[in-house]
Amino acid sequence: MTGRARGIRDWRGPWLIFLSLAGGIAAYAILIGILGTRRIRTLYQRHELAITRMCGVMFIGFAANALLHAVPGLLANKV
């Protein structure tokens, strides 16, 4: 068996996926607990539009960064 095939057999992907899911659930629980407080809730409601816009800009930035790194590799394979 080659080294690559052996690595596939020992892959711990399901555990990583499970831990990622557990971390996401814990993060949402913390977020809900914090947003449940009156002070944070009023702050969020006051600045809701700005927060939503900043999240959108960050999302677009992540997409642009991914494209910036992916396109050169994709174009190199076609040449």
TORGUVO-545465 format. One line per field, with one value per atom (N, C-alpha, C, O): residue number from 1; residue in one letter; chain; atom name; x, y, z. Coordinates in nm, 3 decimals, always signed. Each point is the difference from the previous one (the first is absolute). Last residue first. Layout:
N
k <- (NUM	...)
r <- (A	...)
c <- (A	...)
a <- (CA	...)
east <- (X	...)
north <- (Y	...)
up <- (Z	...)
END
This chain:
79
k <- (79	79	79	79	78	78	78	78	77	77	77	77	76	76	76	76	75	75	75	75	74	74	74	74	73	73	73	73	72	72	72	72	71	71	71	71	70	70	70	70	69	69	69	69	68	68	68	68	67	67	67	67	66	66	66	66	65	65	65	65	64	64	64	64	63	63	63	63	62	62	62	62	61	61	61	61	60	60	60	60	59	59	59	59	58	58	58	58	57	57	57	57	56	56	56	56	55	55	55	55	54	54	54	54	53	53	53	53	52	52	52	52	51	51	51	51	50	50	50	50	49	49	49	49	48	48	48	48	47	47	47	47	46	46	46	46	45	45	45	45	44	44	44	44	43	43	43	43	42	42	42	42	41	41	41	41	40	40	40	40	39	39	39	39	38	38	38	38	37	37	37	37	36	36	36	36	35	35	35	35	34	34	34	34	33	33	33	33	32	32	32	32	31	31	31	31	30	30	30	30	29	29	29	29	28	28	28	28	27	27	27	27	26	26	26	26	25	25	25	25	24	24	24	24	23	23	23	23	22	22	22	22	21	21	21	21	20	20	20	20	19	19	19	19	18	18	18	18	17	17	17	17	16	16	16	16	15	15	15	15	14	14	14	14	13	13	13	13	12	12	12	12	11	11	11	11	10	10	10	10	9	9	9	9	8	8	8	8	7	7	7	7	6	6	6	6	5	5	5	5	4	4	4	4	3	3	3	3	2	2	2	2	1	1	1	1)
r <- (V	V	V	V	K	K	K	K	N	N	N	N	A	A	A	A	L	L	L	L	L	L	L	L	G	G	G	G	P	P	P	P	V	V	V	V	A	A	A	A	H	H	H	H	L	L	L	L	L	L	L	L	A	A	A	A	N	N	N	N	A	A	A	A	A	A	A	A	F	F	F	F	G	G	G	G	I	I	I	I	F	F	F	F	M	M	M	M	V	V	V	V	G	G	G	G	C	C	C	C	M	M	M	M	R	R	R	R	T	T	T	T	I	I	I	I	A	A	A	A	L	L	L	L	E	E	E	E	H	H	H	H	R	R	R	R	Q	Q	Q	Q	Y	Y	Y	Y	L	L	L	L	T	T	T	T	R	R	R	R	I	I	I	I	R	R	R	R	R	R	R	R	T	T	T	T	G	G	G	G	L	L	L	L	I	I	I	I	G	G	G	G	I	I	I	I	L	L	L	L	I	I	I	I	A	A	A	A	Y	Y	Y	Y	A	A	A	A	A	A	A	A	I	I	I	I	G	G	G	G	G	G	G	G	A	A	A	A	L	L	L	L	S	S	S	S	L	L	L	L	F	F	F	F	I	I	I	I	L	L	L	L	W	W	W	W	P	P	P	P	G	G	G	G	R	R	R	R	W	W	W	W	D	D	D	D	R	R	R	R	I	I	I	I	G	G	G	G	R	R	R	R	A	A	A	A	R	R	R	R	G	G	G	G	T	T	T	T	M	M	M	M)
c <- (A	A	A	A	A	A	A	A	A	A	A	A	A	A	A	A	A	A	A	A	A	A	A	A	A	A	A	A	A	A	A	A	A	A	A	A	A	A	A	A	A	A	A	A	A	A	A	A	A	A	A	A	A	A	A	A	A	A	A	A	A	A	A	A	A	A	A	A	A	A	A	A	A	A	A	A	A	A	A	A	A	A	A	A	A	A	A	A	A	A	A	A	A	A	A	A	A	A	A	A	A	A	A	A	A	A	A	A	A	A	A	A	A	A	A	A	A	A	A	A	A	A	A	A	A	A	A	A	A	A	A	A	A	A	A	A	A	A	A	A	A	A	A	A	A	A	A	A	A	A	A	A	A	A	A	A	A	A	A	A	A	A	A	A	A	A	A	A	A	A	A	A	A	A	A	A	A	A	A	A	A	A	A	A	A	A	A	A	A	A	A	A	A	A	A	A	A	A	A	A	A	A	A	A	A	A	A	A	A	A	A	A	A	A	A	A	A	A	A	A	A	A	A	A	A	A	A	A	A	A	A	A	A	A	A	A	A	A	A	A	A	A	A	A	A	A	A	A	A	A	A	A	A	A	A	A	A	A	A	A	A	A	A	A	A	A	A	A	A	A	A	A	A	A	A	A	A	A	A	A	A	A	A	A	A	A	A	A	A	A	A	A	A	A	A	A	A	A	A	A	A	A	A	A	A	A	A	A	A	A	A	A	A	A	A	A)
a <- (N	CA	C	O	N	CA	C	O	N	CA	C	O	N	CA	C	O	N	CA	C	O	N	CA	C	O	N	CA	C	O	N	CA	C	O	N	CA	C	O	N	CA	C	O	N	CA	C	O	N	CA	C	O	N	CA	C	O	N	CA	C	O	N	CA	C	O	N	CA	C	O	N	CA	C	O	N	CA	C	O	N	CA	C	O	N	CA	C	O	N	CA	C	O	N	CA	C	O	N	CA	C	O	N	CA	C	O	N	CA	C	O	N	CA	C	O	N	CA	C	O	N	CA	C	O	N	CA	C	O	N	CA	C	O	N	CA	C	O	N	CA	C	O	N	CA	C	O	N	CA	C	O	N	CA	C	O	N	CA	C	O	N	CA	C	O	N	CA	C	O	N	CA	C	O	N	CA	C	O	N	CA	C	O	N	CA	C	O	N	CA	C	O	N	CA	C	O	N	CA	C	O	N	CA	C	O	N	CA	C	O	N	CA	C	O	N	CA	C	O	N	CA	C	O	N	CA	C	O	N	CA	C	O	N	CA	C	O	N	CA	C	O	N	CA	C	O	N	CA	C	O	N	CA	C	O	N	CA	C	O	N	CA	C	O	N	CA	C	O	N	CA	C	O	N	CA	C	O	N	CA	C	O	N	CA	C	O	N	CA	C	O	N	CA	C	O	N	CA	C	O	N	CA	C	O	N	CA	C	O	N	CA	C	O	N	CA	C	O	N	CA	C	O	N	CA	C	O	N	CA	C	O	N	CA	C	O	N	CA	C	O	N	CA	C	O	N	CA	C	O	N	CA	C	O)
east <- (-0.349	+0.100	+0.082	+0.089	-0.429	-0.058	+0.102	-0.024	+0.122	-0.032	-0.052	+0.014	+0.076	+0.126	-0.027	+0.076	-0.434	+0.045	+0.128	+0.019	-0.192	-0.094	+0.044	-0.013	+0.257	+0.017	-0.090	+0.039	-0.084	+0.128	+0.027	+0.054	-0.457	+0.001	+0.136	+0.004	-0.094	-0.039	+0.019	+0.039	+0.045	+0.093	-0.032	+0.089	-0.365	+0.135	+0.101	+0.096	-0.545	+0.016	+0.142	+0.058	-0.167	-0.001	+0.020	+0.075	-0.121	+0.127	+0.009	+0.104	-0.510	+0.102	+0.136	+0.076	-0.429	-0.020	+0.105	+0.054	-0.058	+0.044	-0.014	+0.088	-0.255	+0.146	+0.056	+0.099	-0.564	+0.049	+0.153	+0.060	-0.260	-0.031	+0.052	+0.060	-0.030	+0.096	-0.023	+0.097	-0.404	+0.129	+0.106	+0.083	-0.505	-0.006	+0.131	+0.045	-0.092	+0.008	-0.004	+0.071	-0.136	+0.139	+0.018	+0.102	-0.540	+0.082	+0.145	+0.064	-0.361	-0.033	+0.085	+0.047	-0.010	+0.057	-0.024	+0.089	-0.288	+0.145	+0.067	+0.093	-0.557	+0.028	+0.151	+0.049	-0.205	-0.026	+0.038	+0.062	-0.035	+0.099	-0.018	+0.096	-0.392	+0.033	+0.090	-0.014	-0.099	-0.115	+0.027	-0.050	+0.381	-0.014	-0.116	+0.014	+0.045	+0.113	-0.010	+0.020	-0.331	-0.029	+0.113	-0.026	+0.090	-0.113	-0.033	-0.023	+0.348	+0.050	-0.111	+0.023	-0.148	+0.098	+0.049	+0.002	-0.293	-0.067	+0.098	-0.030	+0.109	+0.009	-0.053	+0.020	+0.018	-0.117	+0.005	-0.103	+0.458	-0.101	-0.128	-0.084	+0.433	+0.044	-0.105	-0.028	-0.054	+0.007	+0.040	-0.055	+0.060	-0.138	-0.003	-0.081	+0.501	-0.055	-0.142	-0.035	+0.243	+0.061	-0.058	-0.032	-0.104	-0.053	+0.056	-0.073	+0.240	-0.136	-0.061	-0.071	+0.494	+0.008	-0.138	-0.021	+0.050	+0.043	+0.007	-0.039	-0.053	-0.114	+0.035	-0.082	+0.427	-0.101	-0.121	-0.052	+0.387	+0.048	-0.099	-0.021	-0.068	-0.014	+0.045	-0.062	+0.126	-0.142	-0.023	-0.079	+0.514	-0.039	-0.148	-0.036	+0.204	+0.049	-0.034	-0.028	-0.083	-0.079	+0.044	-0.084	+0.337	-0.131	-0.089	-0.070	+0.486	+0.017	-0.133	-0.030	+0.040	+0.017	+0.016	-0.053	+0.030	-0.130	+0.009	-0.092	+0.502	-0.096	-0.132	-0.048	+0.510	-0.087	-0.106	-0.041	+0.380	-0.056	-0.100	-0.086	+0.359	+0.015	-0.062	+0.018	-0.021	-0.060	+0.005	-0.092	+0.304	-0.146	-0.069	-0.103	+0.573	-0.047	-0.151	-0.064	+0.280	+0.003	-0.054	-0.069	+0.128	-0.115	-0.007	-0.109	+0.484	-0.121	-0.125	-0.089	+0.517	-0.017	-0.127	-0.064	+0.067	+0.082	-0.028	-0.099	+0.071	-0.085	+0.090	+0.095)
north <- (+2.594	+0.039	-0.119	+0.013	-0.018	-0.001	+0.031	-0.027	+0.034	-0.138	-0.006	-0.103	+0.522	-0.071	-0.141	-0.052	+0.326	+0.040	-0.072	-0.028	-0.041	-0.054	+0.034	-0.083	+0.259	-0.144	-0.063	-0.094	+0.560	-0.030	-0.151	-0.044	+0.184	+0.022	-0.028	-0.065	+0.052	-0.117	+0.018	-0.094	+0.438	-0.111	-0.120	-0.078	+0.467	+0.046	-0.114	-0.006	-0.069	+0.007	+0.041	-0.055	+0.059	-0.138	-0.003	-0.082	+0.502	-0.062	-0.143	-0.042	+0.272	+0.057	-0.062	-0.029	-0.091	-0.056	+0.052	-0.077	+0.256	-0.140	-0.064	-0.075	+0.511	-0.003	-0.141	-0.029	+0.095	+0.030	-0.002	-0.047	-0.004	-0.116	+0.020	-0.091	+0.453	-0.105	-0.124	-0.062	+0.409	+0.040	-0.104	-0.032	-0.032	-0.018	+0.037	-0.070	+0.152	-0.145	-0.029	-0.088	+0.532	-0.040	-0.150	-0.042	+0.216	+0.044	-0.040	-0.043	-0.046	-0.083	+0.038	-0.087	+0.354	-0.134	-0.091	-0.073	+0.499	+0.011	-0.136	-0.035	+0.062	+0.020	+0.006	-0.060	+0.030	-0.121	+0.015	-0.090	+0.369	-0.001	-0.119	-0.042	+0.117	+0.137	+0.003	+0.088	-0.500	+0.056	+0.142	+0.041	-0.258	-0.063	+0.061	+0.029	+0.115	+0.044	-0.058	+0.071	-0.218	+0.138	+0.056	+0.073	-0.506	+0.000	+0.142	+0.021	-0.084	-0.041	+0.005	+0.042	+0.052	+0.099	-0.032	+0.087	-0.392	+0.120	+0.100	+0.060	-0.595	+0.108	+0.129	+0.025	-0.429	+0.001	+0.112	+0.037	-0.148	+0.088	+0.005	+0.088	-0.380	+0.139	+0.095	+0.103	-0.567	+0.039	+0.145	+0.070	-0.258	+0.017	+0.044	+0.085	-0.189	+0.119	+0.028	+0.114	-0.512	+0.116	+0.129	+0.092	-0.487	+0.004	+0.121	+0.069	-0.160	+0.053	+0.010	+0.095	-0.294	+0.143	+0.063	+0.110	-0.576	+0.071	+0.150	+0.080	-0.353	-0.001	+0.075	+0.076	-0.138	+0.092	+0.009	+0.109	-0.423	+0.136	+0.103	+0.103	-0.555	+0.027	+0.141	+0.068	-0.217	+0.016	+0.035	+0.089	-0.196	+0.127	+0.030	+0.113	-0.530	+0.105	+0.139	+0.091	-0.463	+0.000	+0.112	+0.071	-0.141	+0.054	+0.008	+0.099	-0.301	+0.144	+0.066	+0.111	-0.578	+0.064	+0.150	+0.077	-0.337	+0.002	+0.065	+0.070	-0.120	+0.100	+0.000	+0.107	-0.342	+0.026	+0.106	+0.076	-0.469	+0.134	+0.018	-0.086	-0.306	+0.057	+0.138	+0.067	-0.303	-0.091	+0.059	-0.021	+0.251	+0.007	-0.089	+0.037	-0.042	+0.125	+0.013	+0.057	-0.415	-0.021	+0.123	-0.011	+0.036	-0.085	-0.025	-0.005	+0.241	+0.079	-0.081	+0.053	-0.259	+0.093	+0.080	+0.030	-0.510	+0.120	+0.091	-0.018	-0.527	+0.117	+0.124	+0.009)
up <- (-1.973	-0.100	-0.043	-0.084	+0.433	-0.136	-0.107	-0.118	+0.594	-0.042	-0.143	-0.066	+0.281	-0.030	-0.048	-0.081	+0.237	-0.132	-0.040	-0.118	+0.550	-0.099	-0.142	-0.091	+0.454	-0.008	-0.103	-0.069	+0.161	-0.065	-0.015	-0.101	+0.332	-0.146	-0.063	-0.104	+0.592	-0.078	-0.150	-0.069	+0.409	+0.019	-0.090	-0.032	+0.026	-0.029	+0.011	-0.077	+0.206	-0.146	-0.038	-0.094	+0.549	-0.049	-0.152	-0.051	+0.254	+0.038	-0.052	-0.050	-0.003	-0.088	+0.028	-0.093	+0.378	-0.134	-0.097	-0.080	+0.514	+0.004	-0.138	-0.044	+0.091	+0.009	+0.002	-0.065	+0.083	-0.134	-0.001	-0.096	+0.512	-0.083	-0.142	-0.058	+0.358	+0.035	-0.086	-0.045	-0.001	-0.056	+0.031	-0.085	+0.279	-0.145	-0.068	-0.091	+0.551	-0.024	-0.150	-0.048	+0.181	+0.023	-0.023	-0.055	+0.029	-0.113	+0.017	-0.096	+0.450	-0.115	-0.121	-0.072	+0.456	+0.026	-0.119	-0.042	+0.033	-0.017	+0.021	-0.074	+0.153	-0.142	-0.025	-0.096	+0.550	-0.078	-0.148	-0.057	+0.494	-0.108	-0.095	-0.065	+0.439	-0.038	-0.124	-0.085	+0.290	-0.070	-0.048	-0.105	+0.367	-0.132	-0.078	-0.118	+0.561	-0.082	-0.141	-0.098	+0.416	-0.042	-0.086	-0.096	+0.274	-0.093	-0.048	-0.119	+0.456	-0.131	-0.103	-0.114	+0.558	-0.047	-0.142	-0.087	+0.325	-0.048	-0.061	-0.104	+0.098	+0.097	-0.062	-0.118	-0.132	+0.086	+0.103	+0.055	-0.356	-0.059	+0.081	-0.019	+0.158	+0.010	-0.055	+0.060	-0.091	+0.141	+0.016	+0.085	-0.514	+0.044	+0.146	+0.039	-0.218	-0.064	+0.046	+0.029	+0.113	+0.065	-0.057	+0.075	-0.279	+0.137	+0.075	+0.071	-0.502	-0.006	+0.140	+0.030	-0.064	-0.033	-0.006	+0.050	+0.011	+0.121	-0.026	+0.085	-0.452	+0.092	+0.128	+0.051	-0.362	-0.051	+0.091	+0.024	+0.078	+0.022	-0.049	+0.066	-0.152	+0.142	+0.033	+0.082	-0.523	+0.029	+0.147	+0.031	-0.159	-0.060	+0.026	+0.033	+0.098	+0.088	-0.054	+0.078	-0.347	+0.123	+0.094	+0.055	-0.442	-0.036	+0.124	+0.020	+0.029	-0.022	-0.035	+0.045	-0.002	+0.131	-0.015	+0.080	-0.475	+0.071	+0.137	+0.042	-0.300	-0.047	+0.074	+0.036	-0.020	+0.113	-0.033	+0.087	-0.349	-0.001	+0.113	+0.022	-0.179	+0.134	+0.012	+0.102	-0.517	+0.097	+0.141	+0.079	-0.430	-0.016	+0.103	+0.056	-0.083	+0.059	-0.010	+0.089	-0.302	+0.144	+0.072	+0.101	-0.564	+0.033	+0.150	+0.057	-0.218	-0.018	+0.037	+0.067	-0.066	+0.112	-0.010	+0.101	-0.334	-0.007	+0.119	+0.072	-0.098	+0.000	+0.000	+0.078)
END
